[in-house]
Amino acid sequence: MSEVVLGIDTSTQVCVGVARDGEVLLSTSVGDSRSHVELLMPAVRDLLDEACLSMADLTRIAVGMGPGPFTGLRVGVVAAQMLAHTRGLPVSHLCSLDALGVGWALTHPAGDFVACTDARRKEVYWATYDRFGQRTAGPFVSDPSDVPDLPCVGPGVVVYPHMRMDPFLAIKLGLWTDQFASSWPTPEEVAPIVGVDAGVLAAFASQLPDVGPEPLYLRHADATRPGSVKSVLPSTTPESSRDGR
């Protein structure tokens, strides 16, 4: 029986892909980094229709667990869990950066490299990989200047052009590393080249390490539980009570 895996990743854009027996059939990324809820399930349905598959054909779900922003990442994780529960399918919980790493390893890099995505707040999520695409450190979140001085791939290096872009990636993008940042494309414009490939995520679901069911937020959510409610009434001290004031 064939292994048909649906890949879902919302650590950056909405990315979906499908693989059969370790071979990518189709993959796509849609929208921007703030429209995950509206786009994810239609993208899954359209992808399966294009691949002439149905939910009944799936044998596994592979989901990117980040690192990524809290809200967008949660959309993909919850959707994958619901689909898996509904169909009775196993789930592979994978680091989203690992999909970038193993995907770039297929281009036969010369040595170690960094895979990175935009963490906003002028920071990046990143991890280091050897030339075979195996993660050697991370994932982390930090200022781009704190990233090791290694060739960098992934959408983060497009957002922060002063990082050391892998020369082969620059060639694929038609860029020169000394170009002005204003002349660089956005990550959405070059997503098929620099973005997370959910098809790769699906194809390597059984080979990449499972990171567990807890999303890799790496930092606290922006929204926090409020503290104790403060009174809006003027305080009354014991002295003022005794004096009748």
N, C-alpha and C positions, 0 to 999 in steps of 0.2 A: 504493500500500500504506500502511495506517495505521501511524503510529508509536505503539507501545504501550510505555510506560515504567513499570517498577516502581521505586518510591522506597523506600529503606531509610535510617533514621536512628536511631542508638542513642546519640546524644550526651547525651540526657536520659532519657526513657522509651524503650520500644520503639515506634517509629513506622514504619508502613508505609502506602504509598499507591500508587495506580495512575492513570495519565493516558493519554488517547488524543488524539493530535494537539494537544497543548497544553492540553487541558481535563481538569480533575480529575474522575475517575469516582468514586473512593472513597478515603477515608483514615481511619486509626484510630490510636490510641495505647493501649497496654495496660500494666498492671503499674506497678511503681515503678522507681526508678533502679538497682535492685540485682538484677533478675531477668531480665536480657537473654537469657542462654543458653537458659533453659527456654521462653521465650515467643516468640522471634523467628520461627522457622520455622513453628510452628503459626499465628501471626498472618498470615504470608505466604500460607499455604495457605487459611486462612479468607477472607482478603480476595479472593483470586483466585476462589474459589468463589462468593462473593457477587456479584462482578462478571461472573460467567459467563465467566471466562477461564481459561486454563491456562498453564503455563510456555512451551508451544510458541507462544503468541500474542505473547510479549514480543519486542521488538526492541532494547531497551536497558535497562540498570540504572543508576539514579542513586543514589549513596550519599553520605550526609553524612559528611564527614571531620573533623567537629568544628569548633571545639574542644570537648573533653569529657574526662571522666575516663578514664584509661588502659584499664581492663578493659572497661567498658561500651562504649566507642567501638570498641574492637578487635573485639568480637563482630559488630557490624554491618558493619564493613569487610571482615572475613574472609568472612562469609556472602555479601556481595555479590560478592566476587572468585570464590568457589567457584561461585555460580550462573552468573555470567557465563562462567567457564571451561567449565562443564559444557554450557551452551547455545550457546557460541560467540558471545556478545553483547558489544558495546562497553560500556564503563563510563564514566559521567560522575562525576568526583570533585569534590564541591561543598562549600563551606563551609556548615555547618549554620546559622550565623547569617544567611547570605544568604537561606535559605528564610524565616526570620522577617522579614527586611527586605523582600523582594519581596512577601510575603504582607500585611504591614502597609501597603505602598504601595498596595495595591488598595483600601484604605479612604480614600485621598486625604488623607494628612496634610498639614498646613499648611506644614511645612518639614522641616529636618533632625531626625533622631531617633536614638536608641540602641537596638539590639537586644541583649539580654543573657540569659544563662543562669547557673544556679548552678554555681560552680566548687568548692564546698565550701571548707573552711578559711577561712570568712568572706570569700570572694572571689567575683568574677564574671568570666565570659568575656563580652567585649563588642566591638562594632564600631559605627561610626557610618555612617549612610545619609542620602542626600538624599531628597527627597519622591517620587522615582521608584523608590526601592528599590535604588539603586546604592550599593555600599559605597564610602565615602570615606576610611576609616581603619580599621586593625585587620586581623585580630582581636588582642585583648589579653587578659591576665588581670591583675586588680588588685583592690585593696580597693574596695568600692563608692564610697567617698568620692572616689576618683580618677577616676571616670567623669565625662565632661563634663556640664555643667548643661544637658541637653537632655531633651525628653520621652523616657521609656524604655518599651519594650515587651518582652515575653518573660517566661519563668518566673522569671528572676532578680529582676525588680522585685516579684514576689509574695513571694519569699523575704526580700528586704530592703526592707521597706515605706518606709524613710526615703529611698529613691531617688525621683527625680521621675517618677512614673508619668504616662504620657500621659493627658490628661483624658478622651479618648474611650474609651480602654481601661478607665479607672475606671468610666465609665458602663456599658460592656458588662458589667463584672463586678458592677455594683451596689454599688460601694464609694465611700466618701468618703476623700480622701487624708489626712484628719486622724484617721481611725479608729485605734484601738489595734491593734497588730500581732497580738494574740491573737485578734482577731475576723476576721482575714483568712483566706481559704481557702488550702489547700495547692496547689502547682502541679499535683499530680495531679488534684485536684478540678476545676480549671478548664483542664485541658490542651487541650480543643478550642478555647479562646479564646486562651490565652497560649502554648501549646506549639508546637514545630516541627511543621509540617504536611508529612508525607512526600508527600502528593498534590501540593502546591505544588512541592516539590523535584522531583518527576517531571515536572510540567507545564512547568517552566522549565529543564529539564535542558540544553536547547540554547542557552539565553540567558544563564544564569549562568556566571561564569568558572570554568574547571576549575582547581582548586588543586593537582592532581597526586596521585600515589598514596600519599604519606606523610601519615599522620594528623596533625592539628593538635593535638598534646597541649599545646603551649605551656609545659609545665614537665616536669621529669623524673618518671618513675614513682615511686610510693612504695616499691616493692620494688627494691632495688639489688643488684648482684652483690657478694658478700662479698669482703673483702680477703684478704690472705695468712693462712693458718692459724697461730694462735698456739700455741706449745708450752705444755703444762700441766706440764712437768717443770721443776724448779728449775734455774736457769742455773748453769753451772760456769765460773768465771773461771780464767785461766791461773795466778794466784797460788795459788788453792786446790788446783789440781791438783798443783803443785810441792810444796806443803806436806803433801800427803796428806790434806787436809781435804775 
